[in-house]
Amino acid sequence: MYHGATLSSFTSIALDPYPLVAFSLRIPSRMATALNSHVDQARAEMPGLISAHMVINILSAPQADLAVKFSRADLHPRPFEDPDVHWTKSEDGLPILS
C-alpha cells in the first residue's frame, strides 16, 4: 500500500553527492507512522540499511485538488485508490502522480 501526504514545509538541502531534502510532519500522523514502519521493516529485512526510498511529487497550481486528497485522511483515506488520482510506477516501483 502506498502512502502520501501534502507538505507545507519542504526544503531542498543538497543535490550532490546525493539528493537531500527536509520536511516536517505532524506527529502523530498517518504519514509519520507509515514512514517509521517502512524504515523499520526495511532495516529488519536488510540489516545495516541506513535509508528507505521515497518519491516526492511537486504539484502545480492546477493540481490543488490532489493536494487536498492527500491532506485530508478523514475525507480521502486511500487517495491512491481514488479514480481521479492518476499515477504510474517509477523504475523503483514508487508512485509518480501524473
C-alpha positions as a Markdown table, in Angstrom:
| # | Residue | x | y | z |
|---|---|---|---|---|
| 1 | Met | 0.0 | 0.0 | 0.0 |
| 2 | Tyr | 1.2 | 3.5 | -0.9 |
| 3 | His | 1.0 | 6.4 | 1.5 |
| 4 | Gly | 1.0 | 10.1 | 0.7 |
| 5 | Ala | 0.9 | 13.5 | 2.4 |
| 6 | Thr | 0.6 | 17.1 | 1.4 |
| 7 | Leu | 3.5 | 19.1 | 2.9 |
| 8 | Ser | 3.5 | 22.7 | 3.6 |
| 9 | Ser | 7.2 | 22.8 | 4.6 |
| 10 | Phe | 9.7 | 21.3 | 2.1 |
| 11 | Thr | 13.3 | 22.4 | 1.6 |
| 12 | Ser | 16.0 | 21.2 | -0.8 |
| 13 | Ile | 19.2 | 20.9 | 1.1 |
| 14 | Ala | 21.6 | 19.4 | -1.5 |
| 15 | Leu | 21.8 | 17.7 | -4.8 |
| 16 | Asp | 25.4 | 16.5 | -4.7 |
| 17 | Pro | 26.6 | 13.9 | -3.9 |
| 18 | Tyr | 23.0 | 12.7 | -3.2 |
| 19 | Pro | 19.7 | 14.5 | -3.2 |
| 20 | Leu | 18.8 | 15.6 | 0.3 |
| 21 | Val | 15.6 | 17.3 | 1.4 |
| 22 | Ala | 14.0 | 18.2 | 4.7 |
| 23 | Phe | 10.3 | 18.3 | 5.5 |
| 24 | Ser | 8.1 | 18.4 | 8.6 |
| 25 | Leu | 5.3 | 16.1 | 9.6 |
| 26 | Arg | 2.8 | 16.3 | 12.4 |
| 27 | Ile | 3.4 | 13.6 | 15.0 |
| 28 | Pro | 1.3 | 11.6 | 15.4 |
| 29 | Ser | 0.1 | 11.4 | 11.8 |
| 30 | Arg | -0.6 | 8.6 | 9.3 |
| 31 | Met | 2.4 | 9.6 | 7.2 |
| 32 | Ala | 4.9 | 9.7 | 10.1 |
| 33 | Thr | 3.7 | 6.3 | 11.3 |
| 34 | Ala | 3.9 | 4.9 | 7.7 |
| 35 | Leu | 7.4 | 6.2 | 7.2 |
| 36 | Asn | 8.6 | 4.8 | 10.5 |
| 37 | Ser | 7.1 | 1.4 | 9.9 |
| 38 | His | 8.5 | 1.1 | 6.4 |
| 39 | Val | 12.0 | 2.0 | 7.6 |
| 40 | Asp | 11.7 | -0.5 | 10.5 |
| 41 | Gln | 10.6 | -3.2 | 8.0 |
| 42 | Ala | 13.4 | -2.4 | 5.6 |
| 43 | Arg | 16.0 | -2.5 | 8.3 |
| 44 | Ala | 14.7 | -5.8 | 9.6 |
| 45 | Glu | 14.9 | -7.3 | 6.0 |
| 46 | Met | 18.3 | -5.7 | 5.3 |
| 47 | Pro | 20.5 | -5.1 | 8.4 |
| 48 | Gly | 22.8 | -2.1 | 8.0 |
| 49 | Leu | 20.3 | -0.2 | 5.8 |
| 50 | Ile | 20.5 | 3.5 | 6.7 |
| 51 | Ser | 17.7 | 4.8 | 4.4 |
| 52 | Ala | 14.5 | 4.0 | 2.7 |
| 53 | His | 13.3 | 5.1 | -0.7 |
| 54 | Met | 10.5 | 7.6 | -1.3 |
| 55 | Val | 9.3 | 9.8 | -4.1 |
| 56 | Ile | 8.4 | 13.5 | -3.9 |
| 57 | Asn | 5.8 | 14.8 | -6.3 |
| 58 | Ile | 5.9 | 18.6 | -6.8 |
| 59 | Leu | 2.3 | 19.7 | -7.7 |
| 60 | Ser | 1.4 | 22.7 | -9.9 |
| 61 | Ala | -1.5 | 25.1 | -9.1 |
| 62 | Pro | -4.0 | 23.2 | -11.3 |
| 63 | Gln | -3.3 | 20.1 | -9.2 |
| 64 | Ala | -4.6 | 21.7 | -6.0 |
| 65 | Asp | -7.4 | 19.1 | -5.8 |
| 66 | Leu | -4.7 | 16.4 | -5.5 |
| 67 | Ala | -3.1 | 18.3 | -2.6 |
| 68 | Val | -6.5 | 18.2 | -0.8 |
| 69 | Lys | -6.9 | 14.5 | -1.4 |
| 70 | Phe | -3.5 | 13.8 | 0.2 |
| 71 | Ser | -4.0 | 16.2 | 3.0 |
| 72 | Arg | -7.4 | 15.1 | 4.3 |
| 73 | Ala | -7.2 | 11.5 | 5.6 |
| 74 | Asp | -10.7 | 11.9 | 7.1 |
| 75 | Leu | -12.2 | 12.6 | 3.7 |
| 76 | His | -9.8 | 10.6 | 1.5 |
| 77 | Pro | -8.4 | 7.7 | 3.5 |
| 78 | Arg | -6.9 | 6.0 | 0.4 |
| 79 | Pro | -6.1 | 8.6 | -2.2 |
| 80 | Phe | -4.1 | 6.3 | -4.5 |
| 81 | Glu | -7.3 | 4.2 | -4.9 |
| 82 | Asp | -9.3 | 7.3 | -5.9 |
| 83 | Pro | -10.3 | 7.1 | -9.6 |
| 84 | Asp | -9.4 | 10.8 | -10.1 |
| 85 | Val | -5.8 | 10.3 | -8.9 |
| 86 | His | -3.8 | 9.3 | -11.9 |
| 87 | Trp | -0.3 | 7.8 | -11.3 |
| 88 | Thr | 2.2 | 5.4 | -12.6 |
| 89 | Lys | 5.1 | 3.5 | -11.0 |
| 90 | Ser | 8.7 | 4.6 | -11.3 |
| 91 | Glu | 11.5 | 2.2 | -12.2 |
| 92 | Asp | 11.8 | 1.6 | -8.5 |
| 93 | Gly | 8.1 | 0.8 | -8.1 |
| 94 | Leu | 7.3 | 4.1 | -6.4 |
| 95 | Pro | 4.1 | 6.1 | -7.3 |
| 96 | Ile | 4.6 | 9.1 | -9.6 |
| 97 | Leu | 1.5 | 11.4 | -9.9 |
| 98 | Ser | 0.5 | 12.5 | -13.3 |
